[in-house]
Amino acid sequence: MASTRIASKKPRLSLDRSIERMRKHLGELAVYVKKGKASRTLEEFDADSERLIAELLGETSALLDAYQYAQLGEAAGLVNMTEEAPESIGLDSERQSLLQRTRVLESCVSELEARRADEPKKLQSGRHMLTGPQVAEHMSSDLRSVPQTATLREAGRLMQKWKTGSLLVTDSQTYVGFITDSALARDVVANGLDANTTSVQSCVRKPLVAIHGDRPLIEAVRLMKEQATRHLAVAQDGEIIGVISVSNILRYYSGVV
């Protein structure tokens, strides 16, 4: 009698097949961008997108978070912020969100292709390095700052002058944190602080959360989510060289250079 064998688990799809599936899915999104006739609703497409990203890149992939950001239309919310608004705000919010989805799915394809190229190295070292656009390529190199001894009114005046939603806060020697327009609104209005006499030090967010400029942009998305912040300092060789914010990231995912 022939022996029977327990069926093995479904083998992991090859990266070639995974890339093919992600490219096909990206092609389907073009129908929505061009306002063509789609075979399913955008909500159904989004649900499939999330399942596909989780399946091919993992449920903890930062690209899954990025796709969810795109669906939420967070870029539209930035229009109401004084922080440097995305250059795409002239576009309607639906199209912005579709362009953001497109860039995320393009990044998924790039990540899968990088994994395929890195497979020999991965087999040797047992680890995989994230790739993609680097933080330093999309940061703002203008280091706008305010002393922690300055008043909240002075901080607000500087934000208005420089049209930014955040400032680095300094002590006598180094950067110690951020103060943001949302913190000003929350602390001054909600807590009844006197902006003329209260110092920046009372509202600064510490410690300063930083990311190295050579790290992948998607890693900044993950760090912002973990730290519940919209701003990160960018470091290189032990020095702060810039700032990256949610608006910088959404500008990239909107396809605006």
Secondary structure, 3 states (H helix, E strand, C coil): CCCCCCCCCCCCCCHHHHHHHHHHHHHHHHHHHCCCCCCCCHHHHHHHHHHHHHHHHCCCCHHHHHHHHHHHCHHHHHHHCCCCCCCCCCCCHHHHHHHHHHHHHHHHHHHHHHHHHHHHHHHHHCCCCCCCCEHHHCCECCCCEEECCCEHHHHHHHHHHHCCCEEEEECCCCEEEEEEHHHHHHHHHHHCCCCCCCEHHHCCECCCCEEECCCEHHHHHHHHHHHCCCEEEEEECCEEEEEEEHHHHHHHHCCCC
